[in-house]
Amino acid sequence: MDVRLASVAKGSQPAVVKLASYGGGARVGSMLNYVSRGGELKVENENGETLRGREELARLRGDWNHLFQNRTESRDIGAFSVEVSVSGGSNPHEQVRDIVSSGFGDRRYAYSVETRNDGSLKVEGYVVLRSGQGERLTADAKAAAIVQERFDASAVAKEAPAAFSFTGYGNGVEYGAAKLRDLIAQRNDVRDDQGRLIADDKAAGDLVQKEWRDELHSRKSRDVMHVIMSARAGTDAVAFEGAVRDFLAEQFAGHRYVFAMHDPEAEPRSGRFGIDEINVGEAQAPLVRQNPN
């Protein structure tokens, strides 16, 4: 620390390194476009090769595509169906909730129920796949077997045999809200696990946004990292670029990346440090994983 403070006192120009954002592979194009200012600035890759123009950046994006394969988002919400052999009467909702909760435990869900002419019930709905204890179902045949086994072992199964299945899954709040709105459009009587009527699109959105969101624990792929390095006015631009090149090579060895220098005279900003700052020298690097696994 004494050495660092002494260097600052003698006039050295400390640099700031900041992580601006993460993103999935789909964001690579927009990041490259931003860093290169639409292909106008040259960028340098991890091998020291210089690239310039939209065509070369498009080729680079194509070269990186295979690194983003097999990177799946978390399965947050599952679409489920339940076939119930015997109806519980004129108002089957209480029976349905007993059945569904016996299989899903404390998970949150919303559903609609159809009473058939033969007295059987068909239940369709959406369930948060993560339980309060952290167990996450996969919304496939294996998960359906787990749910079925739990239901069959319950007291409810003796009164009303039922068969569970999953018909799909998705990620995040937008998926959940959209699917509940679709269910409301198809069925008039859609309810949640507490028996509350979900009357319209707003109610569907509020349920997912305000009550389900924190339980989803969504995980999206982080394939790309946007890093910004900046230095104060007075820093030698050539020396700064060399320092950035060495820093990237050391810290991100084994990864793919590009960086570009931004001219502070062409893009003047305030003199303070920060992500939005472009001073004498600034290098911005979208960084991608070398090994997608």
C-alpha positions as a printed Julia matrix, in Angstrom:
293×3 Matrix{Float64}:
   0.0     0.0     0.0
   2.86    2.4     0.79
   4.33    1.77   -2.65
   0.98    2.37   -4.35
   0.36    5.61   -2.45
   3.87    6.8    -3.16
   3.36    6.11   -6.87
   0.13    8.1    -6.9
   1.85   10.98   -5.09
   4.55   10.98   -7.76
   1.95   11.4   -10.49
   1.06    7.87  -11.63
  -2.37    7.45  -13.18
  -4.31    4.53  -11.67
  -6.79    2.74  -13.93
 -10.24    1.46  -13.1
 -11.59   -1.91  -14.22
 -15.35   -2.39  -14.12
 -17.71   -5.15  -15.09
 -20.56   -3.51  -17.02
 -22.81   -6.49  -17.69
 -23.26  -10.17  -18.4
 -25.33  -11.66  -21.18
 -26.22  -14.73  -23.17
 -24.75  -15.57  -26.54
 -27.52  -13.65  -28.28
 -26.04  -10.38  -26.98
 -22.65  -10.83  -28.64
 -23.7    -8.97  -31.78
 -24.97   -5.9   -29.93
 -21.9    -5.83  -27.67
 -19.5    -6.03  -30.61
 -21.46   -3.3   -32.38
 -21.28   -1.05  -29.31
 -17.6    -1.63  -28.57
 -16.56   -1.1   -32.21
 -18.97    1.81  -32.69
 -20.78    0.02  -35.47
 -17.58   -1.37  -36.99
 -15.9     2.04  -37.32
 -13.23    1.31  -34.69
 -10.7    -1.46  -35.02
 -10.85   -4.21  -32.44
  -8.11   -6.57  -31.37
  -8.69  -10.18  -30.38
  -6.89  -12.44  -27.91
  -4.35  -13.43  -30.58
  -3.37   -9.84  -31.33
  -5.21   -9.86  -34.67
  -6.88   -6.62  -35.76
 -10.44   -6.67  -37.07
 -12.36   -3.8   -38.58
 -15.75   -3.36  -40.22
 -19.1    -5.04  -39.95
 -18.18   -8.0   -42.15
 -15.18   -9.02  -40.07
 -17.16   -8.62  -36.85
 -19.97  -10.76  -38.29
 -17.41  -13.43  -39.14
 -16.04  -13.25  -35.6
 -19.53  -13.66  -34.19
 -19.97  -16.75  -36.34
 -16.65  -18.16  -35.12
 -17.88  -17.84  -31.52
 -21.32  -19.38  -32.04
 -20.26  -22.92  -31.14
 -19.18  -21.71  -27.69
 -22.77  -20.87  -26.81
 -24.18  -24.32  -27.46
 -25.58  -26.49  -24.67
 -26.05  -23.49  -22.39
 -29.6   -23.9   -21.15
 -31.67  -21.56  -19.02
 -33.22  -22.85  -15.82
 -36.63  -24.48  -15.97
 -38.63  -22.21  -13.7
 -42.26  -22.98  -14.51
 -43.78  -26.22  -15.74
 -47.0   -26.79  -17.67
 -48.86  -29.7   -16.11
 -51.96  -31.8   -16.68
 -53.86  -34.0   -14.23
 -56.5   -36.57  -15.13
 -58.88  -37.21  -12.19
 -61.1   -40.26  -12.4
 -63.89  -39.18  -10.05
 -65.36  -35.72   -9.61
 -65.88  -34.37   -6.11
 -69.23  -32.76   -6.85
 -70.61  -29.56   -8.33
 -67.64  -27.48   -7.16
 -64.48  -29.54   -7.76
 -61.91  -26.85   -6.95
 -61.23  -27.92   -3.37
 -60.75  -31.52   -4.45
 -58.46  -30.46   -7.29
 -56.27  -28.36   -4.99
 -55.97  -31.27   -2.54
 -54.88  -33.53   -5.41
 -52.42  -31.12   -6.99
 -50.89  -30.07   -3.66
 -50.46  -33.7    -2.66
 -48.23  -34.17   -5.69
 -46.45  -30.8    -5.82
 -46.07  -30.12   -2.1
 -45.57  -26.47   -1.21
 -44.98  -25.3    -4.78
 -47.05  -22.41   -6.12
 -49.37  -23.1    -9.05
 -52.4   -21.93  -10.99
 -54.89  -24.13  -12.79
 -58.19  -24.55  -14.6
 -60.48  -27.55  -14.31
 -62.88  -29.09  -16.8
 -65.65  -31.45  -15.69
 -66.43  -34.07  -18.31
 -69.74  -35.8   -18.97
 -68.57  -39.02  -17.33
 -67.74  -37.21  -14.1
 -63.98  -37.22  -14.58
 -61.9   -34.06  -14.39
 -59.15  -32.65  -16.56
 -56.88  -30.16  -14.84
 -54.42  -27.95  -16.73
 -52.1   -25.42  -15.19
 -48.64  -24.05  -14.45
 -46.47  -24.74  -11.41
 -43.32  -23.14  -10.0
 -40.78  -25.95  -10.34
 -38.67  -25.01   -7.34
 -40.02  -26.0    -3.92
 -39.59  -24.08   -0.7
 -36.82  -26.52    0.26
 -34.93  -25.83   -2.96
 -35.82  -29.0    -4.89
 -36.34  -28.21   -8.56
 -38.45  -30.47  -10.75
 -37.44  -30.81  -14.4
 -40.95  -30.82  -15.9
 -40.37  -34.03  -17.86
 -41.42  -37.67  -17.6
 -38.97  -38.3   -14.76
 -40.38  -35.39  -12.77
 -43.94  -36.55  -13.47
 -43.04  -39.96  -12.04
 -41.72  -38.31   -8.86
 -44.88  -36.25   -8.46
 -47.08  -39.26   -9.2
 -45.31  -41.36   -6.57
 -45.81  -38.67   -3.94
 -49.47  -38.34   -4.81
 -50.06  -42.1    -4.79
 -48.59  -42.28   -1.29
 -50.99  -39.62    0.02
 -54.38  -40.12    1.66
 -56.0   -38.07   -1.12
 -55.13  -40.72   -3.71
 -57.42  -43.24   -2.0
 -60.42  -41.0    -2.5
 -59.73  -39.79   -6.04
 -57.18  -41.55   -8.27
 -55.33  -39.11  -10.55
 -52.58  -39.19  -13.16
 -50.0   -36.39  -13.43
 -48.01  -35.35  -16.49
 -45.92  -32.4   -17.67
 -46.51  -30.86  -21.07
 -43.83  -28.16  -21.21
 -41.68  -25.7   -19.3
 -40.19  -22.22  -19.53
 -37.95  -19.65  -17.91
 -38.72  -16.46  -16.05
 -41.51  -14.1   -15.18
 -42.45  -13.21  -18.75
 -43.0   -16.85  -19.65
 -45.15  -17.47  -16.57
 -47.3   -14.38  -17.03
 -47.82  -15.06  -20.74
 -48.86  -18.66  -20.13
 -51.32  -17.73  -17.38
 -52.87  -15.12  -19.64
 -53.24  -17.72  -22.38
 -54.94  -20.05  -19.89
 -57.37  -17.3   -18.87
 -58.17  -16.63  -22.52
 -59.08  -20.3   -22.99
 -60.85  -20.91  -19.67
 -63.03  -18.58  -17.63
 -62.33  -20.05  -14.19
 -58.59  -20.02  -13.43
 -57.47  -20.17   -9.8
 -54.23  -20.26   -7.84
 -53.11  -22.74   -5.18
 -55.02  -20.78   -2.52
 -58.27  -20.9    -4.45
 -58.22  -17.25   -5.5
 -59.77  -16.43   -8.85
 -57.33  -15.06  -11.44
 -59.82  -12.9   -13.26
 -57.86  -11.11  -15.97
 -54.47  -10.43  -17.54
 -53.52   -7.94  -14.83
 -54.22  -10.45  -12.08
 -52.15  -13.05  -13.92
 -49.21  -10.67  -14.27
 -49.45   -9.57  -10.64
 -49.48  -13.16   -9.39
 -46.29  -14.06  -11.24
 -44.5   -10.73  -10.72
 -45.37  -10.15   -7.07
 -45.79  -13.65   -5.63
 -43.93  -16.14   -7.82
 -40.93  -14.09   -8.9
 -38.78  -14.57   -5.79
 -39.45  -18.3    -5.83
 -38.33  -18.84   -9.42
 -34.6   -18.36   -8.79
 -34.21  -18.0   -12.55
 -30.86  -18.79  -14.07
 -29.97  -17.41  -17.47
 -26.82  -18.24  -19.36
 -23.85  -15.92  -18.84
 -21.83  -16.46  -21.96
 -20.54  -12.93  -22.49
 -19.02  -10.4   -20.11
 -18.62   -6.7   -20.89
 -15.58   -5.17  -19.19
 -14.6    -1.51  -19.17
 -11.14   -0.2   -18.31
 -10.56    3.53  -18.02
  -7.83    5.94  -16.94
  -7.74    9.61  -16.08
  -6.67   12.46  -18.33
  -2.93   12.58  -18.7
  -2.4     8.86  -19.09
  -0.25    7.85  -22.03
  -2.68    6.22  -24.49
  -0.11    3.84  -26.01
   1.08    2.71  -22.59
  -2.5     2.26  -21.43
  -3.38    0.12  -24.44
  -0.35   -2.06  -23.79
  -1.3    -2.43  -20.15
  -4.84   -3.43  -21.11
  -3.52   -5.97  -23.61
  -1.3    -7.55  -20.95
  -4.08   -7.48  -18.37
  -6.56   -9.27  -20.63
  -3.99  -11.87  -21.66
  -3.14  -12.63  -18.04
  -6.58  -12.52  -16.47
  -8.56  -14.17  -19.28
  -6.12  -16.71  -20.66
  -8.03  -19.49  -22.39
 -11.0   -17.25  -23.24
 -12.0   -15.54  -26.46
 -12.21  -11.76  -26.37
 -11.81   -8.54  -28.32
 -11.16   -4.99  -27.18
 -11.22   -1.54  -28.72
  -9.65    1.77  -27.68
 -11.99    4.74  -27.52
 -10.63    8.18  -28.34
 -11.53   10.66  -25.56
 -11.37   13.61  -27.95
 -13.94   12.06  -30.28
 -16.12   10.93  -27.36
 -15.66   13.46  -24.54
 -17.04   12.56  -21.14
 -16.67   13.84  -17.59
 -13.32   13.5   -15.82
 -14.57   11.1   -13.15
 -14.14    7.35  -13.07
 -17.12    5.25  -13.99
 -18.72    2.92  -16.46
 -20.11    5.84  -18.44
 -16.75    7.58  -18.55
 -14.45    7.7   -21.55
 -11.25    9.52  -20.73
  -7.81    9.47  -22.36
  -7.99    5.76  -22.95
 -10.74    3.25  -22.57
 -10.75   -0.38  -23.58
 -13.99   -2.33  -23.71
 -13.95   -6.07  -24.12
 -16.78   -8.53  -24.65
 -15.36  -11.72  -23.19
 -16.67  -15.18  -24.04
 -16.0   -18.53  -22.45
 -13.44  -20.7   -24.22
 -15.12  -23.87  -22.94
 -18.95  -23.75  -23.06
 -19.17  -26.52  -20.44
